[in-house]
């Protein structure tokens, strides 16, 4: 693949992603336009492709998702979280405990350094975890591999589970790919660029996604305006995020991680099962369906979970509220958990 020119690689990437995305879309698989590019990008990345997505486009794609999320958020989403705060707090603490246990066991039974195992197993925003890991002595390459490998598995599993939950009528909604553009579309572009720029300027983790979501939610909640995010723009954002994740799976990183790959896979699947158990518990105490609870507790990236939730019949406001709350909590507690694992995991092995 590396022998091909960049133009040829881009051609293969575009055509293969389009074909696979359409095939998955025909089966009404949620996030088909994310999974198609992600799978193609992964195969090309492992095959030695040199094509890469500019970070600025990835940031803008996150901002598009933020605007989409802002359409669904309103101050009303705080009421269920506040009303059932003991349950929400319990789920949050148990998720952190599951993450810490996963990282502890991974370091305990592998040769990974403590900080690398801790940050690699943290179920927050993948890009935020990778960005912070280097500041705490972790191998950023391995953290990126672990984070995006988990995102790949979680996104695929969540999309399949969502497809099963949707049943045969899941794809009955007719999408309008090119609706007439209104003045709110211009406002959307302004919010998208402003939120992306401000999020990067202030160094807010996942700020390119969170700030447009908060701005859009404020505009929507106060009845000032409602953002317009057409399907074609969402599809482009999905593809950019899918390629950014998939193309990170390069052969050198894969070979570097191959020695501890079995332990990584056990850690990922174990964390997914633990979070799935939390989702089941959530349905027993709150009035939420299993699909909403599963996505709300899913240990994937904030952006990929948002895409899957948007393509499913779930309470996206509850999902994003719980995911965002967990992200901020992990950002605050991540350094302490990493230090604990670094100090005690290898000590227990000796």
N, C-alpha and C positions, 0 to 999 in steps of 0.2 A: 504493500500500500504506500510505503514511503517513497517508492520510485515514481509514483504518479505525481503529476504537477498539482499545484494547489487548485487550479481550475478544474482538473479532472476529479480531484477529491471532493470539491464542493458540489460538482455535478452528481456524483454518486450519492453524497450525503443528502442532497435535496430530493433527488428522485426516489431513492430507497425509503427515506423518511415519509415522503408523501404517499407512496404506495402502501407501506405498512400502516401508516396512520389511517388511511382510508379503509383498509381491510379491517382494522380493529374497530373503526367507527361503524362499519356495516354490521358488526356484531353487537353494537350498542354498548361497548365497553367504556365505562367512565374514564376520563383522562386519556382517551385513545390518542389524541394529538400531542400528548406529553410522552406516553409510553413508546409510541412509534419512533420518534426522533431519539429518545433515550436509548432504546435497544440498538438502533442503527449506530448511534454514536459510540456505544460501548463496544460493539463488534469492530468498528473502524479503529477505535482507540487501541484495542488490543492487537489489531493487525498492523499497527505502526503508522497510522495516519498522522500527519503533521498539521492538519488544519485545526484551528482553535477559534473559539468565540471570544471576541474582545470583551473585557470585563465591563466596559461601559454599556454594551448591549444587554449583558446579563442583568446589570443594575436596572436598566430601563424596563426590561421584561418583568422584574420584580415589582416595579412601580405600576405597571399595567395591572398585575394581579392585585396590588393594593387598592387601585381604583375600583376593580371589580368587587373586592371584599367590602369596600366602603359603601357600595350600593345596598348591601344587605345588613350592615350594622346600624344600630341606633342605640340611644341611651337605654332602651328597654331591655337590652341584653344583660345589663348589670343586675336587674332584679332577680333572675333565677340564681345567679352566682351568689348574690348577697343573701337571698332567702334561704338557700341551702349551703351556706358557707362552711358548715362543719364537714359535709360530704365532699365538697370541692377541695377543702384543705386536706382531708384524708387522702383523696386521690392524688393530690399534688405530692404529699409526703411519701406515699407509697411508690409513686413513679420515680421520685428521687432515690428512694431506697433500692428499687429494682435496678436503676441505672448504676448506683454505687456498687451493688452486689455483682452486677454483670462485669463492671470494670475491675473489681477486686479479684474475682475468679479468673478473669482473662489474664491479668498480670501474674497471678499466683501460679497458674499452670502453663505459662508460656515464657518466652524470653523477652517480652516487650518491656521497655522501661515503664515505670509507674505512671508518669504524666501522660505518656502516649496512650496507654490503655484507658486511663480515666477520661481524657478528652475524646478519644475515639469512640467510647461507648456512651457519651452523654447524649440523651435524646432531645437535643435542642435544634435550632436552625443549623444545618450542616455548614453553611458558609460562615456563620458566626463562630462556631466551634473551631473551625480550621483557622480563622483569623486570630483567635485568642490563644490557640494552643502553643504557638511559637514563643509567646511571651512567658510561658511557664515551663520551658525546658522540654517540650514534647517534640517528637519528630513529625513535622508538619506533613510530610509525604505519606507516612503511615496513617496519621489522623485523617487526612483527606481520603485515603483509600477506604478506611473503616467506615467513615461517615457516609460516603457516597455509595459504598457497597450496601450499607443498611438502607439508605434512601431508595436504592434500586429494588431491593427485596420488599421493603415496606410499601412502596408505590405500587408494585405489581400485585402484592397480596391484597392491599386495600382496594385496588381497582377490581380485582376478581371477586372479592367479598361483596363489594358494592353492586357488581353485575348480578351476582346471585340474589342479593336482596332486592334488586329492582324487578326481577322476574322477566317474563317475556314482553311485558309492556313498558319496560324501562326506557326505551328509546323512542317513545311515541311522540315526544314533543318536536314540533317542526322548527328547525333553526332558520333564522333569517340571517344569512351571511353578510349581505351588503345592504343594511337598512339605510334609509335617508338620513344623512347627517344633520344634526340640529346644533344650535348654539351651545348646548351642553357638552358636545363633543370637543369644542374648542376649550371649554373650561376643563375638561378631562385632560387634555394635552398639557395645559398649564399646571394642573395639580400633579400630573405625572412627572414632569421635568423638575418642578419646584421641590416636590417631595424627595425625588431621587437625589437631587443636588444637596438638599439640606441634610438628608440622612447620611450622605458621605462626608459632608463638611463637619457635622457634629460627631461623626464616628459612632453613630447609634447602630448596635447590632441588628441586622435585618431592617435597618431604618428605611431603606428604599422601598420596602414593602409596607412597613408599619405606619410611616408618616402619611403616605397617600390614603391608606385605609382610614386613619383617624380623621384626616381632613375631609374625605368623602363622607364618612359617617356623621361628622359634625354638620356638613352642608345638608345631608339627607335628613338628619334628626331634627334640625331646626327649620325644615321646609324652605330653605333658601334656594337650593338647587339639587338636582339629581344627576349624577355623572352618567354619561353615555359611553359604554365600552362595547363596541360592535364585535361580533364573533370573529371577524377576520383579524382584528387586532389581538384578541385573546389567543387565537390559533398561532399567530406569530410569536407571542410571548411564550406559549407552551413549548413551541419548537426550540426557541433559544435556550430555555431552561433545560429542556431534555438534552440538547446537544452539549451544553455546558457541563452537565452531570456525566453523561456518557463518555465524552471524549477525555475525561480525566482518568479513565481506566487505561493508562498506558502500560505497555509491556514491562518497562523497567520497574515501575511501581508495583506491578503485579508480581514480578519475580522477587522483588524485595520482601513482599508480604507473604510469599508462598509458604515459607517455613511455619508461619503461625496462622495460615488460612483456616485449618480445621477448627482451631480454638476461636478464631474470629467468627466463623459461621455458627458455632455452638452459642457464642455470646449473643449474636444477633437474633437467632431464632429463640433463644431463651428470653431475651428482652421482649420480643414480639409476643411470646406466649404470656409472659407476666402482664404486659399491658392489655392483652386480650382478656385475661382474667379480671383485670380492673374494670374493663368495659362492661363485662357481664355483671359485676357487682354494682356498677353505676345504674344499670337498668333495673336493679332490684329495689333501689332506694329513691330513684328520681323518675319522673315521668318523661323519660327519653327512650327512643327506640334503640335497638342494638346497633344499627348502622351509625347513628349519630354518636353513640357512646364509643364505638370502635374507632371512629375517625378522631374523636376528641382526645382519646388516650393513645392514639397511634404514635410510635416513636420515630416518625419520619420528619423530613424538613417541613417548615411552616408553609413554604410555597407549594410543595407538591401535595400536601394534605389539602390546601385551599383549592387546588385544581380538581382533585378528586371529589371533594365536597360539593363544588359547584356543579359537577356533572351528575350528582346523585340527589335523590329526594330525601335530604337530611336537613336538620336545623343547623344551617351553616353559621349562624350567629353564635350559637352555643359552642360549636366546634372551634371556631376561631378565637372566641373568648378564652376557652380553656387552654388551647394551644399557645396563645400569646402569653397568658399568665404563667404557663409552665416555662416558656422560653426565658422570660425575665427572671424567674426564680432560679433557673439553672445558670444563667449568666452571673447571678449574685453568689450562688453557692458553689459553682464549678471549681474555682481555685482552691477552696477549702477541701472539697472532695478529692481533688487531684493530689494535694499534699498528703492527705490521710492515706490514700492508696499507695503513693510512692513510699511512705514511711513504713507501712505495716504489711503490705502484700508480700514483698520479697523477704521481709523479716520472718514471716510465718513459714516460708519455705526452707529457711536455713536451720 
